[in-house]
Amino acid sequence: MRIFATLSILLALSFPAFAAGDDAKRSDQLDKLFGELHQASTTRDPDKIIADIWQIWGSNDSATAELLIREGTAAMNAHEYDAAEKVLIQLVESYPSYAEGWNKRATLYFMMGRFDASLTDIQHVLDLEPRHFGALAGKAAILRAQGHTREALGVLREALAVNPHMASVIQSIKELEKEQPDI
């Protein structure tokens, strides 16, 4: 598979760490975008703001990290879960501070039905980026599937507080409140 040939060349390279200034710049950009996301009178489309947030989360200073996440995602989309897992393990081991690497692997584990492994990776994501509304929504979905309705509802509300424009989260909250009016 071409993925492993490409990776073997790139993985032989050193893995540069995030520069402190780049982390501060990303943090400032995310703060601005999240502030804008919460402004009721914003002139920008919330979907565009959300796309900008995902763009920042998905970016990395290392071309190797970005290649790994693209290759892992491609393998996931092709339902080549074993290949995707190998790539994503390499990604999180090589770039443990890259929240989106953990999020991608959490998504893979969710797709594989490995909910406990997914929750572990989601916790890594949230430790690195507490506002990661995608990870919060994924966590809530797993908790709901495991029958932890009260906890799932709390996490959904947390996700909605971070991103008030998540229609699927709003719908899930309504469903859970209707199913379980005592929570």
C-alpha positions as CSV (number, residue, x, y, z in Angstrom):
1,M,0.0,0.0,0.0
2,R,1.4,3.4,-1.0
3,I,0.6,4.8,2.5
4,F,3.3,2.7,4.1
5,A,5.9,3.6,1.5
6,T,5.3,7.3,1.9
7,L,5.2,7.0,5.7
8,S,8.4,5.1,5.9
9,I,10.2,7.9,4.1
10,L,8.5,10.7,6.1
11,L,8.8,8.9,9.5
12,A,12.6,8.7,9.0
13,L,12.6,12.5,9.3
14,S,12.6,14.1,12.7
15,F,9.4,15.2,14.2
16,P,9.4,18.9,14.9
17,A,7.5,20.1,17.9
18,F,5.0,23.0,17.8
19,A,6.8,26.3,18.3
20,A,5.5,28.1,21.4
21,G,4.7,31.2,19.2
22,D,2.6,29.1,16.9
23,D,0.6,27.6,19.8
24,A,-0.1,31.0,21.1
25,K,-1.2,32.2,17.7
26,R,-3.5,29.2,17.3
27,S,-4.9,29.8,20.7
28,D,-5.6,33.5,20.0
29,Q,-7.2,32.6,16.7
30,L,-9.4,30.0,18.4
31,D,-10.4,32.4,21.1
32,K,-11.4,35.0,18.5
33,L,-13.4,32.4,16.6
34,F,-15.2,31.0,19.6
35,G,-16.0,34.6,20.7
36,E,-17.4,35.2,17.3
37,L,-19.4,32.0,17.4
38,H,-21.2,33.2,20.5
39,Q,-22.0,36.7,19.2
40,A,-25.7,36.8,18.3
41,S,-25.1,39.7,16.0
42,T,-22.2,38.3,14.1
43,T,-22.3,39.1,10.4
44,R,-20.4,35.9,9.5
45,D,-22.2,32.6,8.9
46,P,-21.8,30.3,11.9
47,D,-21.0,27.4,9.6
48,K,-18.0,29.4,8.2
49,I,-16.8,30.1,11.7
50,I,-17.1,26.4,12.6
51,A,-15.2,25.5,9.4
52,D,-12.4,27.9,10.4
53,I,-12.2,26.3,13.9
54,W,-12.0,22.8,12.3
55,Q,-9.3,24.1,9.9
56,I,-7.2,25.3,12.8
57,W,-7.7,22.1,14.8
58,G,-6.7,20.0,11.7
59,S,-3.6,21.9,10.9
60,N,-0.2,21.0,12.3
61,D,3.2,22.6,11.9
62,S,4.5,19.2,10.7
63,A,3.9,18.1,7.2
64,T,4.4,14.6,8.4
65,A,1.6,14.9,11.0
66,E,-0.7,16.3,8.4
67,L,0.1,13.5,6.0
68,L,-0.5,10.9,8.7
69,I,-3.9,12.4,9.5
70,R,-4.9,12.5,5.8
71,E,-3.7,8.9,5.3
72,G,-5.5,7.7,8.4
73,T,-8.7,9.4,7.4
74,A,-8.5,8.0,3.9
75,A,-8.0,4.5,5.3
76,M,-11.0,5.0,7.7
77,N,-13.1,6.2,4.8
78,A,-12.2,3.1,2.8
79,H,-13.1,1.0,5.9
80,E,-9.5,-0.2,6.1
81,Y,-9.6,0.0,9.9
82,D,-6.5,-2.0,10.7
83,A,-4.4,0.2,8.3
84,A,-6.0,3.4,9.7
85,E,-5.3,2.3,13.3
86,K,-1.6,1.7,12.5
87,V,-1.3,5.2,11.0
88,L,-3.2,6.9,13.8
89,I,-1.2,5.1,16.5
90,Q,1.9,6.4,14.8
91,L,0.4,9.9,14.7
92,V,-0.6,10.1,18.4
93,E,2.7,8.5,19.5
94,S,4.7,11.0,17.4
95,Y,2.6,14.0,18.1
96,P,0.9,13.6,21.5
97,S,0.0,17.3,21.7
98,Y,-1.9,17.2,18.4
99,A,-5.5,17.0,19.7
100,E,-7.0,16.3,16.3
101,G,-4.8,13.2,16.0
102,W,-6.4,11.9,19.2
103,N,-9.8,12.9,17.9
104,K,-9.4,11.1,14.6
105,R,-8.3,7.9,16.4
106,A,-11.3,8.3,18.8
107,T,-13.5,8.5,15.8
108,L,-11.9,5.3,14.3
109,Y,-12.4,3.5,17.6
110,F,-16.0,4.6,17.7
111,M,-16.5,3.3,14.1
112,M,-15.0,0.0,15.2
113,G,-17.4,-0.2,18.2
114,R,-14.4,0.1,20.6
115,F,-16.2,2.6,22.8
116,D,-13.9,2.5,25.9
117,A,-10.8,3.1,23.7
118,S,-12.7,5.9,22.0
119,L,-13.6,7.5,25.4
120,T,-9.9,7.3,26.4
121,D,-8.8,9.1,23.3
122,I,-11.6,11.7,23.6
123,Q,-10.3,12.5,27.1
124,H,-6.9,13.2,25.6
125,V,-8.6,15.5,23.1
126,L,-10.4,17.4,25.8
127,D,-7.3,17.6,28.0
128,L,-5.6,19.4,25.0
129,E,-8.6,21.3,23.7
130,P,-11.5,21.5,26.2
131,R,-13.7,23.4,23.7
132,H,-13.5,20.5,21.2
133,F,-17.3,20.3,20.5
134,G,-16.8,17.4,18.1
135,A,-15.1,15.3,20.9
136,L,-17.8,16.3,23.3
137,A,-20.6,15.3,20.9
138,G,-18.8,12.0,20.3
139,K,-18.4,11.4,24.1
140,A,-22.1,12.0,24.6
141,A,-23.1,9.6,21.8
142,I,-21.0,6.9,23.4
143,L,-22.4,7.5,26.8
144,R,-25.9,7.5,25.4
145,A,-25.2,4.2,23.6
146,Q,-23.9,2.8,26.9
147,G,-27.1,3.8,28.7
148,H,-25.5,6.6,30.7
149,T,-28.3,9.0,29.8
150,R,-27.8,11.6,32.6
151,E,-24.1,11.8,31.9
152,A,-24.7,12.0,28.1
153,L,-27.2,14.8,28.6
154,G,-24.7,16.8,30.7
155,V,-22.0,16.4,28.0
156,L,-24.4,17.4,25.3
157,R,-25.2,20.6,27.2
158,E,-21.5,21.2,27.6
159,A,-21.0,20.8,23.8
160,L,-23.9,23.2,23.2
161,A,-22.4,25.8,25.6
162,V,-19.2,25.6,23.5
163,N,-20.9,25.7,20.2
164,P,-24.5,26.9,20.2
165,H,-25.0,26.1,16.5
166,M,-25.0,22.3,16.7
167,A,-28.5,21.3,15.4
168,S,-27.8,17.6,16.1
169,V,-26.9,18.3,19.7
170,I,-29.9,20.4,20.2
171,Q,-32.1,17.6,18.8
172,S,-30.4,15.0,21.0
173,I,-30.9,17.1,24.1
174,K,-34.6,17.4,23.2
175,E,-34.9,13.7,22.7
176,L,-33.2,12.8,26.0
177,E,-35.3,15.4,27.9
178,K,-38.4,13.9,26.4
179,E,-37.4,10.3,27.1
180,Q,-36.2,11.1,30.6
181,P,-38.1,14.1,31.9
182,D,-36.7,13.6,35.4
183,I,-33.1,14.6,34.3
